[in-house]
């Protein structure tokens, strides 16, 4: 229908009105609370997401998603020890 807004959504500073982050951000900083890390993350939109892939970030402090190319960095750098 001309002039219809059905199916559209509003994006505000990278987030939709539902609070989900668009899957277009290519650099994401994560914290220890986000581990084990996987892409897409739970707070990302699912409508255009690729299959979930787990990423090893603990040793180097960085990971790159093989599907979408998002670069993840671990806040505080690589893990210094094992899990407690």
C-alpha positions as CSV (number, residue, x, y, z in Angstrom):
1,X,0.0,0.0,0.0
2,X,1.4,3.4,-0.9
3,X,2.4,5.4,2.2
4,X,2.2,2.3,4.4
5,X,4.8,1.9,7.1
6,X,4.0,-1.7,7.9
7,X,7.1,-3.8,8.3
8,X,9.4,-0.8,8.9
9,X,11.3,-0.1,12.0
10,X,13.2,2.8,13.4
11,X,16.9,2.7,14.1
12,X,18.4,5.0,16.8
13,X,22.2,5.1,17.1
14,X,22.7,1.5,16.0
15,X,19.8,0.1,18.0
16,X,16.2,-0.6,17.0
17,X,13.2,0.4,19.1
18,X,13.3,-3.1,20.6
19,X,16.8,-2.4,21.9
20,X,18.6,-4.9,19.7
21,X,21.8,-3.9,18.1
22,X,22.0,-4.0,14.3
23,X,24.3,-6.6,12.8
24,X,26.2,-3.9,10.9
25,X,28.7,-2.9,13.6
26,X,32.1,-4.3,12.6
27,X,34.0,-3.7,15.8
28,X,32.7,-4.9,19.2
29,X,34.3,-4.7,22.6
30,X,33.2,-7.6,24.9
31,X,33.8,-8.3,28.6
32,X,34.4,-11.5,30.6
33,X,30.6,-11.6,31.3
34,X,30.1,-12.2,27.5
35,X,32.2,-15.4,27.5
36,X,31.9,-17.9,26.0
37,X,31.8,-15.5,23.0
38,X,29.7,-16.3,20.0
39,X,28.5,-14.3,17.0
40,X,25.9,-13.1,16.6
41,X,25.6,-12.1,20.2
42,X,22.3,-12.3,22.1
43,X,21.7,-8.6,21.8
44,X,21.9,-8.5,18.0
45,X,19.0,-8.7,15.6
46,X,18.3,-12.2,14.3
47,X,16.4,-11.5,11.1
48,X,19.7,-11.1,9.1
49,X,22.0,-13.1,11.3
50,X,24.3,-15.9,10.2
51,X,24.5,-19.3,12.0
52,X,25.9,-19.0,15.5
53,X,29.7,-19.6,15.7
54,X,31.7,-19.7,18.9
55,X,34.9,-17.6,18.9
56,X,38.1,-18.1,20.9
57,X,39.1,-14.8,22.3
58,X,40.5,-15.6,25.7
59,X,44.1,-16.3,24.7
60,X,44.8,-13.3,22.4
61,X,42.1,-10.8,23.4
62,X,40.8,-10.6,19.8
63,X,38.6,-12.6,17.5
64,X,37.3,-12.3,14.0
65,X,33.9,-13.8,12.9
66,X,34.4,-15.9,9.8
67,X,30.9,-15.2,8.6
68,X,30.4,-11.5,8.9
69,X,33.9,-10.2,9.7
70,X,33.0,-8.5,13.0
71,X,36.2,-7.9,15.0
72,X,35.8,-8.6,18.7
73,X,38.2,-7.3,21.4
74,X,38.2,-8.4,25.0
75,X,38.1,-5.6,27.5
76,X,41.2,-5.8,29.6
77,X,43.0,-7.9,27.0
78,X,43.7,-11.6,27.0
79,X,42.7,-13.8,30.0
80,X,45.6,-14.2,32.4
81,X,44.5,-17.4,34.1
82,X,42.0,-20.2,34.1
83,X,38.4,-20.0,35.1
84,X,37.6,-19.9,38.8
